[in-house]
Amino acid sequence: MDIAASLGALALLCAFLTLRCRVPGALAPLTALGCISLWLTLAGMAGLLLPAGWLMLAASAALGVWALAGQTAKRELLARLFTPGAALFWALTVSFAVYFALRQPLFSDFDEFSFWGPAAKLTSLNNSLYTTGEIGWAWQATQTPGLIVLSYFVQFLGRFAPWKVYLAYDMLLFACFAAVLGSLPWKRYTLAAPLAAACWLAPWFFTVYNRTIEPCGVYMTSYGDIPSGIVFGGALALWLAVREEGPRWPMLPVLVLAGSIKSNTFVLALLAAGLAAADWLFFAPQSAPKNAAQKRRALAGRAGFSAALFAAPMAFYLAWGRYIAGLVQKNAEAGGMGETSPGTVGVAVSGIKMLLGLPVGEYYEARRAQFAAASAALQKAFFSSRLSMLGLGEDFLYRHGAPEWLAKAMGSGVLVTLLILLLLAAAVWAAGKGQLRRRIGLLAVLSTAGFGAYNFMLALSYGFIFRPEQAANLVDYNRYINSFYLGWFLLALAALAAALQSRACRPALSLAGQGGLILLAMLMLVRVGQMVLPQFSVLGFSDAAFADQRIQQARADAVAAAARPGSRIFLVSQGDDGLDWFEYSYDLLPLVLDYSGDQKQGGGGGTFGLPGLRPPEEDSLRWYYYHPYTQEEWEQAVRQSGCGYIFVDKIDEIFIESYAALFSDGLAATAEGRTLLYEVTPQGPFTPVEMEVPA
């Protein structure tokens, strides 16, 4: 019922935007989701999330009913509301709502438990932003909330579920796909169909490049990397569609949404704003003013709106930064950690100063070598890292005598870049000898320059924000760079579609362009079919795919049932590399899983034991995640944490030898599978809690 209510409100809001605000039907879903995200974010920052959600539902229903009231021309009404883009959005959204409700996939990736999942769950459980929720993390959560509040939108009337998070984020992707189709009418179905297919396949094509042996996290992921890239492209597709017809204000909430998905992809929102602003500032609308006074007023108006395009995401960035600064200070005063990495803007300024030979702060000077090494590694990765399904594969080329450099380049960044530039060149050619050609040419040039700027931001991140080992190996490089490629690809598709349907495009050229898009979509479909097995994709994962998560959730539920409400719990999970601690932090909410150890000697997952029992350094994983505590130190850490219980998930000989004397039964109950929980008594040994232990 919560999904039905949210989708109904969204449909009515889209009807209002189309019928009363002249937003084309295909662009209404993205505009509506941008407005919803902005409204709920502002309300969350003000501590009014729940009443804002109810007000949003009521206002959407009232506005939609008012827009539909008195509409007598049903054929015209359907034509305006149900364009090919709108049909694509609603068909995919409703299908996924039904499919996910039946299959109910769970979170499974590390970062889904270390931030994205707990943030969404906290927000839904507490009806307030995750930044204010109580959780066992020692640091302040500062990630931007654009996606999290969309998750809240689809389920705040019901119970939290991970599949509803996936649905919310997929709705956003589908809204961007609809924007790429833009104002295409049904009679241009030969153009709309391959565009829709290419959009649908793009996340797989640019993020999955090997056969998978586990569920493919393209449409089942709560990470912000894919949405940030697709919204970047969707915003520019929306701009191409509304620049000449329809209002331009929908760009503003969509740009704010683009800038609030992930902190490290905020630059994508600024790039989208810059491209749209340059297009609007330098190229007057077709109905240009004639006399000098009108031209001056028009130029001032264009300059003002161009500035507003930049101001929208920047205003959000500054407001969120001020909001977070206050929370970080409170967290530090309460004994937690403050900000754990420097801010994006400060990093960018210092990186530019370093390139110009100007002095920088001590922190940045100490990382100069790391920055230089990361920059060199990124240049090499552009020509060698596998980033898409474009290539025939290194093995195939090696077997047929191809040079090594060519084999490594197949499917790499250079090949992806050439594909996108080819699509943009085709759009410039198809646009004819008019203003549209110059506009698309400008977008092509500026977006290519933006690609260089985005790579510079990646170098800054690896150089000054990430840990040395992350920079040395370019950890998660594919995730970060593919955000740009996805958005750039959607921009190229939207530009080509705009060119092919323009009046200046010759019929023969339009027909050839449509044939080229059909061929591209077919090749993408074949390649995705070769590389992603159906049983491992969103279209056919098995029930066993989330078996481990369901077992872990059952153990967490059993602990929650045996513990007192509002308890704080200390975790013992020997051999953990942090994943178990993050996963149980999520599973146990609203109970709080303590950081389980101090910051100096280690917490947040790992192996507890006496200092003398630490494995040798050659056993790198066990050595790195080993937390050395004497018996007295460990007991003191547990008691001072404020925990009422110890959740004994996994024990080993090290833990038994080190701390069994602190438990009244010497850990016999947990070794025999009779309990997972020990109560922290005011004094004396910790005592086992009677409970049902799931098999």
C-alpha positions in Angstrom: 0.0 0.0 0.0 2.9 2.4 0.7 4.3 1.8 -2.8 0.8 2.2 -4.4 0.2 5.5 -2.5 3.6 6.9 -3.5 3.3 5.9 -7.1 -0.2 7.3 -7.2 1.0 10.6 -5.8 3.8 10.7 -8.3 1.4 10.0 -11.2 -0.9 12.8 -10.1 2.1 15.2 -9.6 3.3 14.3 -13.1 -0.2 15.0 -14.5 -0.2 18.5 -12.8 3.3 19.3 -14.2 2.2 18.3 -17.7 -1.3 19.8 -17.9 -0.8 22.9 -15.8 3.0 23.6 -16.0 3.6 22.6 -19.6 6.3 20.1 -18.7 6.3 17.4 -21.5 5.0 14.1 -20.4 8.3 12.3 -20.8 10.1 14.9 -18.6 7.5 15.1 -15.9 8.8 12.0 -13.9 12.3 13.4 -13.6 11.1 16.9 -12.8 8.7 15.4 -10.1 11.4 13.3 -8.5 13.8 16.3 -8.5 11.1 18.4 -6.7 10.3 15.5 -4.2 14.0 15.0 -3.4 14.6 18.7 -2.8 11.4 19.1 -0.7 12.2 16.1 1.5 15.9 17.0 1.9 15.0 20.5 3.1 12.4 19.1 5.4 14.8 16.6 6.8 17.4 19.2 7.5 14.7 21.1 9.4 13.6 18.0 11.3 10.2 17.9 9.7 10.5 14.8 7.4 7.3 13.0 8.3 4.9 15.9 8.1 6.6 17.0 4.9 6.0 13.5 3.5 2.3 13.7 4.3 2.0 17.2 3.0 3.7 16.1 -0.2 1.2 13.3 -0.8 -1.7 15.5 -0.1 -0.4 18.4 -2.3 0.4 16.0 -5.1 -3.1 14.4 -5.0 -4.8 17.8 -4.8 -2.8 19.3 -7.7 -3.2 16.2 -9.8 -7.0 16.1 -9.3 -7.2 19.9 -10.1 -5.2 19.4 -13.2 -7.3 16.5 -14.4 -10.6 18.2 -13.5 -12.6 19.5 -16.5 -10.4 17.7 -19.1 -12.9 16.6 -21.7 -10.7 15.8 -24.7 -9.6 12.4 -23.6 -7.6 11.6 -26.7 -5.6 14.9 -26.4 -5.2 14.3 -22.7 -3.7 10.8 -23.2 -1.4 12.2 -26.0 0.0 14.8 -23.6 0.4 12.5 -20.6 1.3 9.2 -22.2 4.2 9.9 -24.6 6.7 7.2 -25.5 9.0 8.5 -22.8 6.3 8.5 -20.2 5.1 5.0 -21.3 8.7 3.7 -20.8 8.9 5.2 -17.3 5.6 3.8 -16.1 6.0 0.4 -17.7 9.4 -0.1 -16.1 8.4 1.3 -12.8 5.2 -0.7 -12.3 7.0 -3.9 -13.6 9.8 -3.5 -11.2 7.5 -2.7 -8.3 5.6 -6.0 -8.8 8.8 -8.0 -9.5 10.7 -6.7 -6.5 7.7 -7.1 -4.2 7.5 -10.8 -5.2 11.2 -11.6 -5.2 12.3 -9.2 -2.4 16.1 -9.0 -2.9 18.3 -7.9 -0.1 21.4 -5.8 0.3 24.6 -7.8 -0.3 27.6 -5.5 -1.1 30.0 -4.0 1.5 29.1 -0.3 1.0 25.4 -1.2 1.2 26.0 -2.1 4.8 28.7 0.5 5.6 26.5 3.4 4.5 23.8 3.2 1.9 21.6 0.5 3.6 21.8 1.8 7.2 21.2 5.4 6.1 18.1 4.4 4.2 16.9 2.2 7.1 17.6 4.8 9.8 15.7 7.5 7.8 12.7 5.3 7.4 12.6 3.9 11.0 13.1 7.3 12.6 11.3 9.5 10.1 14.3 11.8 10.2 17.6 12.1 8.2 20.2 9.4 9.0 22.5 12.2 10.0 20.6 12.5 13.3 19.9 8.8 13.9 21.7 6.9 16.7 24.1 4.3 15.3 27.3 2.7 16.5 29.6 4.4 14.0 32.4 6.4 15.6 32.2 9.0 12.8 29.6 11.4 11.5 27.8 10.3 8.3 28.1 13.3 6.0 27.1 11.8 2.6 24.5 13.8 0.7 20.9 12.6 1.0 19.4 13.0 -2.5 18.9 9.2 -3.0 18.1 8.4 0.6 15.1 10.7 0.7 13.7 9.1 -2.5 13.9 5.8 -0.7 12.0 7.4 2.1 9.4 8.7 -0.4 8.3 5.2 -1.6 8.0 3.6 1.8 7.4 6.1 4.6 3.8 4.9 5.0 4.9 1.3 5.5 7.7 -1.0 6.7 11.3 -0.6 5.5 12.5 -3.1 3.0 15.7 -3.1 0.8 13.8 -3.9 -2.4 11.9 -0.6 -1.9 15.2 1.2 -1.9 16.1 -0.5 -5.2 12.8 0.5 -6.6 13.2 4.1 -5.7 16.6 4.4 -7.3 15.5 2.5 -10.4 12.6 4.9 -10.8 15.1 7.7 -11.0 17.0 5.8 -13.7 13.9 5.2 -15.6 12.9 8.9 -15.4 16.3 9.8 -16.9 15.7 7.2 -19.7 12.4 8.9 -20.4 14.1 12.2 -20.6 16.4 10.9 -23.3 13.3 10.1 -25.4 12.2 13.6 -24.6 9.3 14.9 -26.7 9.3 12.1 -29.3 5.8 11.4 -30.5 4.4 7.9 -31.1 4.8 8.2 -34.8 8.6 8.3 -34.3 8.6 4.9 -32.7 11.4 3.7 -34.9 13.6 6.3 -33.1 12.1 5.9 -29.6 12.5 2.1 -29.5 16.3 1.8 -30.0 16.8 4.8 -27.7 14.9 3.1 -25.0 16.7 -0.2 -25.5 20.2 1.5 -25.5 19.3 3.3 -22.3 18.1 0.2 -20.6 21.2 -1.7 -21.6 23.7 1.1 -20.8 24.2 0.4 -17.0 25.1 -3.2 -17.9 27.2 -2.3 -20.9 29.3 0.3 -19.1 29.6 -1.3 -15.7 29.6 -5.1 -16.1 32.3 -6.5 -18.4 32.6 -10.1 -17.5 30.3 -13.1 -17.0 29.1 -12.9 -13.4 28.7 -15.7 -10.9 26.6 -13.7 -8.5 23.6 -11.3 -8.8 24.5 -8.4 -11.0 24.2 -5.1 -9.1 23.0 -2.9 -11.9 19.3 -2.6 -11.1 19.7 -4.1 -7.6 22.2 -1.7 -6.0 21.8 1.1 -3.5 25.2 2.6 -4.4 25.1 6.2 -5.8 27.6 5.7 -8.6 25.2 4.6 -11.4 22.5 7.1 -10.4 24.9 10.0 -10.2 26.1 9.3 -13.8 22.7 8.7 -15.2 21.1 11.8 -13.6 24.0 13.8 -15.0 23.0 12.6 -18.5 19.3 12.8 -17.7 19.6 16.4 -16.7 21.2 17.3 -20.0 18.7 15.3 -21.9 15.9 17.2 -20.2 17.6 20.5 -21.1 17.8 19.5 -24.8 14.1 18.8 -24.7 12.9 21.9 -22.8 15.2 24.5 -24.2 13.0 25.3 -27.2 9.6 24.1 -25.9 8.3 24.0 -22.4 9.5 25.7 -19.3 13.1 25.8 -18.3 12.7 25.8 -14.5 12.7 21.9 -14.2 16.4 22.0 -14.7 16.9 23.6 -11.3 15.5 20.9 -9.1 17.0 18.2 -11.3 20.5 19.9 -11.0 20.0 20.0 -7.2 19.2 16.3 -7.2 22.3 15.6 -9.4 24.4 17.5 -6.9 23.0 15.7 -3.9 23.5 12.0 -4.9 27.1 11.7 -3.9 29.6 14.1 -2.5 32.5 13.1 -4.9 30.3 13.4 -8.0 29.1 16.9 -7.2 31.3 18.0 -10.0 29.0 16.2 -12.4 26.1 18.5 -11.4 28.3 21.5 -11.9 29.3 20.2 -15.3 25.7 19.7 -16.3 24.9 23.2 -15.1 27.9 24.6 -17.1 26.9 22.9 -20.3 23.3 24.0 -20.1 24.3 27.6 -19.1 26.8 27.9 -22.0 24.1 26.7 -24.4 21.6 29.1 -23.1 24.0 32.1 -22.8 25.7 31.8 -26.2 22.8 30.7 -28.4 19.6 32.7 -28.4 16.2 31.0 -28.8 14.9 30.7 -32.3 12.5 33.6 -31.6 15.3 36.1 -31.0 14.4 39.8 -30.2 14.9 42.3 -33.0 15.8 45.8 -31.6 18.8 46.6 -29.4 16.8 47.2 -26.2 15.1 43.9 -26.5 18.5 42.2 -27.2 20.0 43.7 -24.1 17.1 42.6 -21.9 17.2 39.1 -23.5 20.9 38.9 -22.9 20.5 39.9 -19.3 17.7 37.3 -18.9 19.8 34.6 -20.4 22.7 35.5 -18.2 20.5 35.5 -15.1 19.1 32.0 -15.9 22.6 30.7 -16.7 23.7 32.0 -13.3 20.7 30.3 -11.7 21.7 27.0 -13.2 25.0 27.2 -11.3 23.5 28.7 -8.2 21.0 25.8 -7.7 23.5 23.0 -7.0 25.9 25.4 -5.3 23.3 26.7 -2.9 22.5 23.1 -1.9 26.2 22.3 -1.5 26.8 25.2 0.8 23.6 24.6 2.8 24.4 21.0 3.3 28.0 21.8 4.3 26.8 24.2 7.0 24.2 21.7 8.2 26.9 18.9 8.4 29.4 21.2 10.1 27.1 21.6 13.0 26.5 17.9 13.3 30.2 17.0 13.0 31.0 19.4 15.8 28.4 17.9 18.1 29.6 14.4 17.3 33.2 15.4 18.1 32.2 17.0 21.3 30.3 13.8 22.3 33.5 11.8 21.9 33.1 10.6 18.3 35.2 11.4 15.3 34.8 14.6 13.3 35.2 14.7 9.5 37.4 11.8 8.4 38.6 13.4 5.1 39.1 16.9 3.7 36.3 18.6 1.8 36.0 18.3 -2.0 36.3 22.1 -2.6 39.4 22.4 -0.4 41.0 19.4 -2.2 40.3 20.9 -5.6 41.8 24.3 -4.7 44.9 22.8 -3.2 45.3 20.5 -6.2 45.2 23.4 -8.6 47.6 25.4 -6.5 50.0 22.4 -6.5 49.8 22.2 -10.3 50.6 25.9 -10.6 53.6 25.6 -8.3 52.0 27.6 -5.5 52.6 26.6 -1.8 50.0 24.3 -0.2 49.3 23.1 3.3 51.3 20.6 5.2 48.7 17.8 4.7 48.8 18.2 0.9 52.5 18.6 0.7 52.9 15.3 2.5 50.7 13.6 -0.1 52.4 15.2 -3.2 54.0 11.9 -4.3 50.7 10.0 -3.8 48.9 12.6 -6.0 51.6 12.3 -8.7 51.5 8.5 -8.7 47.7 8.5 -8.9 47.7 10.9 -11.8 50.1 8.7 -13.7 48.1 5.6 -12.9 44.9 7.2 -14.1 46.5 8.0 -17.4 47.6 4.4 -17.8 44.2 3.1 -16.8 42.5 5.1 -19.5 44.3 3.0 -22.1 44.1 -0.4 -20.3 41.4 -0.8 -17.7 38.3 -2.8 -18.9 35.4 -0.4 -18.6 32.8 -1.7 -21.0 31.6 -4.6 -23.2 33.0 -3.0 -26.3 36.0 -5.1 -26.7 36.3 -8.6 -28.1 38.5 -9.6 -25.2 42.2 -9.8 -24.7 42.4 -13.5 -25.1 40.7 -13.4 -28.5 43.1 -10.8 -29.8 46.2 -12.4 -28.3 45.3 -15.7 -30.0 45.0 -13.9 -33.4 48.3 -12.1 -33.1 47.1 -8.6 -32.2 49.6 -6.2 -30.5 49.5 -6.1 -26.7 48.6 -2.4 -26.7 45.6 -3.1 -28.9 44.4 -6.1 -26.9 44.5 -4.0 -23.6 42.7 -1.1 -25.2 39.7 -3.1 -26.2 36.9 -2.2 -23.9 39.0 0.4 -22.2 38.4 4.1 -21.6 39.8 5.2 -24.9 37.4 2.9 -26.8 34.4 4.1 -24.7 35.5 7.7 -25.3 35.8 7.1 -29.1 32.3 5.6 -29.2 30.7 8.5 -27.4 32.6 11.1 -29.5 31.4 9.2 -32.6 27.8 9.5 -31.5 28.3 13.2 -30.8 29.9 13.7 -34.2 27.0 12.0 -35.8 24.6 14.3 -34.0 26.5 17.4 -35.2 26.4 16.1 -38.8 22.7 15.2 -38.6 21.7 18.5 -37.1 22.1 20.3 -40.5 23.4 23.8 -41.1 21.6 25.6 -38.4 21.9 26.7 -34.8 21.3 23.2 -33.5 24.6 22.0 -35.1 26.5 24.7 -33.3 24.8 24.0 -30.0 25.5 20.3 -30.2 29.1 21.0 -31.2 29.5 23.2 -28.2 28.1 20.5 -25.9 30.5 18.0 -27.5 33.5 20.2 -26.9 32.6 21.3 -23.4 31.6 17.8 -22.3 35.0 16.5 -23.6 36.7 19.2 -21.6 34.5 18.2 -18.6 35.8 14.6 -19.0 39.3 15.9 -18.4 38.2 17.9 -15.4 36.4 14.8 -14.0 39.6 12.8 -14.3 41.5 15.6 -12.5 39.0 15.3 -9.7 39.6 11.6 -9.5 43.3 12.2 -9.3 42.7 14.6 -6.4 40.5 12.1 -4.7 43.1 9.3 -5.0 45.9 11.7 -4.0 44.4 13.5 -1.1 41.3 11.7 0.2 41.8 8.0 -0.2 44.2 5.9 1.8 47.7 5.2 0.2 46.8 1.5 -0.6 43.6 2.6 -2.3 45.5 5.2 -4.4 48.3 2.7 -5.3 45.7 0.2 -6.7 43.1 2.7 -8.0 40.5 0.9 -5.9 37.0 1.2 -7.3 38.3 3.2 -10.3 35.7 1.5 -12.6 32.8 2.6 -10.3 33.9 6.2 -10.3 34.9 6.7 -14.0 31.8 4.8 -15.3 29.6 7.4 -13.6 30.9 9.9 -16.2 30.7 7.5 -19.1 27.1 6.6 -18.4 26.0 10.3 -18.3 28.1 11.2 -21.3 26.6 8.3 -23.3 23.1 9.4 -22.4 23.9 13.0 -23.5 25.2 11.7 -26.8 22.0 9.7 -27.3 19.8 12.6 -26.5 21.8 14.9 -28.8 21.6 12.5 -31.6 17.8 12.1 -31.1 17.4 15.9 -31.1 19.3 16.1 -34.3 17.5 13.3 -36.1 14.0 14.8 -35.4 15.0 18.4 -36.2 13.6 20.0 -39.3 17.1 20.7 -40.6 17.9 17.0 -40.8 17.5 15.6 -44.3 15.0 12.6 -44.5 17.7 10.2 -45.8 20.1 11.2 -43.1 17.4 10.8 -40.5 16.6 7.3 -41.8 20.3 6.4 -41.7 20.6 7.7 -38.2 17.6 5.7 -37.0 19.2 2.6 -38.6 22.5 3.3 -36.8 20.7 3.6 -33.5 18.9 0.3 -34.1 22.2 -1.4 -35.0 23.8 0.1 -31.8 21.0 -1.2 -29.6 21.1 -4.7 -31.2 24.9 -4.9 -30.7 24.5 -3.8 -27.1 21.8 -6.4 -26.6 23.9 -9.2 -28.1 26.9 -8.2 -26.1 25.0 -7.9 -22.8 23.4 -11.3 -23.5 26.9 -12.8 -24.0 28.4 -11.3 -20.9 25.6 -11.3 -18.3 24.0 -14.7 -17.7 20.2 -14.3 -17.2 20.2 -16.3 -14.0 22.6 -13.8 -12.4 20.9 -10.6 -13.6 18.0 -8.7 -12.2 15.8 -10.7 -14.6 16.4 -14.1 -13.0 18.4 -14.4 -9.8 17.9 -17.5 -7.8 16.4 -17.7 -4.3 19.8 -18.9 -3.1 21.5 -15.7 -4.1 20.8 -14.0 -0.8 20.9 -17.1 1.4 23.8 -15.8 3.5 22.1 -12.5 4.1 18.9 -14.3 5.2 20.8 -16.4 7.7 22.6 -13.4 9.1 19.3 -11.5 9.4 17.7 -14.4 11.2 20.5 -14.4 13.8 20.2 -10.6 14.2 16.4 -11.0 14.6 16.9 -13.6 17.3 19.3 -11.3 19.2 16.9 -8.4 18.9 14.0 -10.5 20.2 16.1 -11.6 23.3 17.5 -8.1 24.1 15.7 -5.3 25.8 14.3 -2.6 23.5 16.8 0.3 23.0 19.8 -1.8 23.9 23.4 -1.2 22.8 25.2 -4.4 21.8 28.9 -5.3 21.7 29.9 -7.6 18.8 32.3 -10.5 18.8 32.8 -12.0 15.4 36.3 -13.4 15.2 38.0 -13.3 11.8 35.8 -10.5 10.6 37.3 -8.0 8.2 34.6 -5.4 9.1 31.8 -6.7 6.8 30.1 -8.6 9.6 30.2 -5.6 11.9 28.7 -3.3 9.2 26.1 -5.9 8.2 24.9 -6.5 11.8 24.9 -2.7 12.4 22.3 -2.6 9.6 20.4 -5.7 10.5 20.0 -4.9 14.2 18.6 -1.4 13.7 16.9 0.2 15.7 19.1 -1.5 18.3 22.6 0.0 18.2 25.6 -2.1 17.5 28.5 -0.5 19.3 31.7 0.3 17.5 32.9 -2.7 19.6 36.4 -1.5 20.6 38.2 1.8 21.0 39.6 3.7 18.1 43.2 3.3 19.2 43.3 -0.5 19.6 40.7 -1.2 16.9 37.0 -1.7 16.7 34.3 -2.1 14.0 35.0 -5.8 13.3 38.1 -7.9 13.6 39.6 -10.4 16.0 39.9 -9.7 19.7 42.8 -11.4 21.6 45.7 -11.1 24.0 48.6 -9.1 22.6 50.9 -12.2 22.7 48.5 -14.2 20.5 48.5 -12.0 17.5 49.2 -13.9 14.2 52.5 -13.2 12.4 52.6 -10.2 10.0 52.9 -12.6 7.1 49.3 -13.6 7.8 48.4 -10.1 6.6 44.5 -10.1 6.9 44.4 -11.7 10.3 47.3 -9.5 11.5 45.7 -6.3 10.2 42.3 -6.9 11.7 43.7 -8.1 15.1 42.7 -6.0 18.1 45.2 -6.6 21.0 43.5 -6.2 24.4 44.6 -7.6 27.7 41.8 -9.3 29.6 41.4 -6.3 31.9 41.5 -3.9 28.9 38.8 -5.8 27.0 36.5 -6.0 30.0 36.9 -2.3 30.6 36.2 -1.6 26.9 33.0 -3.6 27.0 31.8 -2.0 30.3 32.7 1.6 29.3 30.9 1.3 26.0 27.5 1.3 27.7 26.5 -2.0 26.1 24.0 -4.1 27.8 24.8 -7.3 25.9 27.6 -9.0 24.0 26.6 -10.6 20.8 28.9 -13.6 20.3 28.5 -14.3 16.6 31.8 -16.3 16.0 34.5 -17.3 18.5 37.8 -19.1 18.0 40.6 -20.5 20.1 42.2 -17.1 20.5 39.1 -15.6 22.0 38.4 -18.5 24.3 42.0 -18.5 25.6 42.0 -14.8 26.0 38.6 -14.0 27.6 36.7 -17.1 28.5 37.3 -16.4 32.2 35.2 -13.2 31.9 32.1 -15.3 31.1 30.2 -17.2 33.8 30.0 -20.4 31.8 33.4 -20.0 30.1 31.6 -19.5 26.8 30.1 -23.1 26.9 26.6 -21.9 26.0 27.7 -20.3 22.8 30.1 -23.1 21.9 27.2 -25.6 22.2 24.9 -23.4 20.1 22.5 -22.5 23.0 22.9 -18.7 22.9 24.3 -15.8 20.9 23.9 -13.3 23.7 25.6 -12.6 27.0 24.3 -9.9 29.4 26.8 -7.3 30.7 26.3 -7.5 34.4 27.1 -4.5 36.6 29.9 -6.5 38.2 31.1 -10.1 38.0 31.2 -12.3 34.9 29.1 -11.9 31.8 26.1 -14.2 31.9 24.4 -16.2 29.0 20.9 -15.2 27.9 18.3 -17.9 27.2 17.1 -17.6 23.6 16.2 -19.5 20.5 19.3 -19.8 18.3 18.3 -20.1 14.6 19.8 -23.1 12.7 
